[in-house]
């Protein structure tokens, strides 16, 4: 198991009344060049796919799994991670030669426009989604 899988398995095995829901590292959204913004979005999307697959291997609930959906258009690239009725949407909006990153989720605090503080913020985002959605493993996860 990867470190992320072990961390998620521990979180899902905790007593639901004593959950330690992780904070997600965010930063205010600031404009960056098209190339930088596109690279960041692709890096986040690629890692999100890996982590969603790893998380689904750990989640024992066979009905409520994580999903990953892509969106694209002329002026935006985005993906949404969903767990039950909880979502997190990570997007990059194009405005001329600049881009703006943004994360949208009702499960995150604040009203200011923020973006993830890099790819290292994704594991906590996924664990947070699982926990606020009420997922819980009854048995310890054992993967070879």
C-alpha positions as CSV (number, residue, x, y, z in Angstrom):
1,X,0.0,0.0,0.0
2,X,1.1,3.5,-0.7
3,X,1.4,6.1,2.1
4,X,-1.8,7.7,0.9
5,X,-3.6,4.4,1.0
6,X,-2.4,3.7,4.5
7,X,-3.4,7.2,5.7
8,X,-6.9,6.9,4.1
9,X,-7.4,3.4,5.6
10,X,-6.5,4.8,9.1
11,X,-8.9,7.7,8.6
12,X,-11.8,5.5,7.4
13,X,-11.2,3.1,10.3
14,X,-11.5,5.8,13.0
15,X,-14.5,6.1,15.3
16,X,-17.0,8.2,13.3
17,X,-17.7,10.3,16.4
18,X,-14.0,11.3,16.8
19,X,-12.9,12.0,13.2
20,X,-9.9,14.1,12.6
21,X,-11.0,15.7,9.3
22,X,-7.8,17.1,7.6
23,X,-7.4,20.6,6.4
24,X,-6.7,21.2,2.8
25,X,-3.8,23.5,1.9
26,X,-5.2,26.4,-0.1
27,X,-3.8,29.7,-1.4
28,X,-5.5,32.7,-2.9
29,X,-6.0,32.4,-6.6
30,X,-3.5,34.6,-8.5
31,X,-3.0,34.9,-12.3
32,X,-0.2,32.9,-13.9
33,X,0.9,32.5,-17.5
34,X,-1.1,30.1,-19.8
35,X,1.7,27.6,-19.8
36,X,2.2,27.5,-16.0
37,X,-1.5,27.3,-15.4
38,X,-2.0,24.5,-17.9
39,X,0.9,22.6,-16.5
40,X,-0.5,22.9,-12.9
41,X,-3.9,21.7,-14.0
42,X,-2.5,18.7,-15.8
43,X,-0.3,17.8,-12.9
44,X,-3.2,18.0,-10.5
45,X,-5.5,16.0,-12.8
46,X,-3.0,13.3,-13.3
47,X,-2.4,12.9,-9.6
48,X,-6.1,13.0,-8.9
49,X,-6.7,10.0,-11.1
50,X,-4.0,8.0,-9.3
51,X,-5.3,9.0,-5.9
52,X,-9.0,8.3,-6.7
53,X,-8.0,4.8,-7.9
54,X,-6.0,4.2,-4.8
55,X,-8.8,5.5,-2.6
56,X,-11.4,3.3,-4.3
57,X,-9.2,0.3,-3.6
58,X,-9.4,1.1,0.1
59,X,-13.0,2.1,0.4
60,X,-15.0,-0.9,1.5
61,X,-18.4,0.5,0.6
62,X,-19.1,-1.0,-2.9
63,X,-21.9,1.5,-3.7
64,X,-20.4,4.8,-2.6
65,X,-17.1,5.3,-4.5
66,X,-15.2,8.2,-5.6
67,X,-15.7,9.4,-9.1
68,X,-13.6,11.7,-11.3
69,X,-15.2,13.7,-14.1
70,X,-13.5,16.0,-16.6
71,X,-14.8,19.2,-18.1
72,X,-13.3,21.2,-20.8
73,X,-14.3,24.2,-22.9
74,X,-12.8,27.1,-24.8
75,X,-11.9,29.0,-21.6
76,X,-11.6,26.4,-18.9
77,X,-10.2,23.0,-17.9
78,X,-11.7,21.3,-14.9
79,X,-12.2,18.1,-13.0
80,X,-14.6,17.2,-10.2
81,X,-14.0,14.6,-7.6
82,X,-17.3,13.3,-6.1
83,X,-18.1,11.2,-3.0
84,X,-21.8,10.6,-2.5
85,X,-23.2,14.2,-2.6
86,X,-19.9,15.9,-1.8
87,X,-17.9,17.4,-4.5
88,X,-14.6,19.3,-5.1
89,X,-14.1,21.0,-8.5
90,X,-10.6,22.0,-9.5
91,X,-10.4,24.3,-12.5
92,X,-8.2,26.5,-14.5
93,X,-9.8,29.4,-16.3
94,X,-8.1,31.1,-19.2
95,X,-8.2,34.8,-19.7
96,X,-6.1,36.0,-22.5
97,X,-2.5,35.1,-21.8
98,X,-3.2,34.4,-18.1
99,X,-4.9,31.6,-16.2
100,X,-6.6,31.5,-12.8
101,X,-6.8,28.3,-10.7
102,X,-9.8,27.7,-8.5
103,X,-11.2,25.1,-6.1
104,X,-14.9,25.0,-5.5
105,X,-16.4,22.9,-2.7
106,X,-19.1,23.5,-0.1
107,X,-17.0,21.4,2.2
108,X,-14.2,23.9,2.3
109,X,-14.2,27.1,4.4
110,X,-14.1,30.6,3.1
111,X,-15.8,32.6,0.4
112,X,-12.6,34.0,-1.2
113,X,-11.5,32.5,-4.5
114,X,-8.8,29.9,-3.7
115,X,-6.8,27.2,-5.5
116,X,-5.0,24.1,-4.2
117,X,-1.6,24.9,-2.8
118,X,0.0,22.4,-5.2
119,X,-0.4,18.7,-5.8
120,X,0.5,17.9,-2.2
121,X,-2.9,19.2,-1.1
122,X,-4.8,16.6,-3.1
123,X,-4.5,13.7,-0.6
124,X,-6.0,15.7,2.2
125,X,-8.8,16.9,-0.2
126,X,-9.7,13.3,-1.1
127,X,-9.6,12.1,2.5
128,X,-11.7,15.1,3.6
129,X,-14.3,14.3,0.9
130,X,-14.5,10.7,2.1
131,X,-14.9,11.6,5.7
132,X,-17.5,14.4,5.3
133,X,-19.5,12.1,3.0
134,X,-19.7,9.7,5.9
135,X,-17.7,6.8,4.5
136,X,-16.4,4.4,7.2
137,X,-14.6,1.1,6.9
138,X,-15.7,-1.6,9.3
139,X,-12.6,-3.7,8.8
140,X,-8.9,-2.9,8.4
141,X,-7.8,-2.7,4.8
142,X,-5.3,-5.3,3.8
143,X,-3.7,-5.1,0.4
144,X,-0.7,-7.0,-0.8
